[in-house]
Amino acid sequence: MLMPYFDGAKGNRHGLTSQTLAELTINQVMAAISIWLTQEQPIKPDLFAQRFIYLFSNSILDLSAMSD
């Protein structure tokens, strides 16, 4: 379902296939949800939703640079 969104993506400068990009996206989404649900005290879903959108609106490099 995701692969059509990645076909011809202008941001794909490394030649990754649509299949690879779709799998990476699915794995990242599942990892974020897994981390949230396995916390000892998971935050409320409405707060998680805000953080989830924030996480996927920024690159990992941007997120790590914010901690400096």
QUIDA-V849652 format. One record per run of one state. SS is the DSSP state (alpha for helix, beta for strand, coil for the rest). FROM is the first residue (numbers start at 0). TO is the last residue. If there is no record, write none. Layout:
{{SS | FROM | TO} {SS | FROM | TO}}
This chain:
{{coil | 0 | 1} {alpha | 2 | 5} {coil | 6 | 16} {alpha | 17 | 36} {coil | 37 | 43} {alpha | 44 | 56} {coil | 57 | 58} {alpha | 59 | 64} {coil | 65 | 67}}
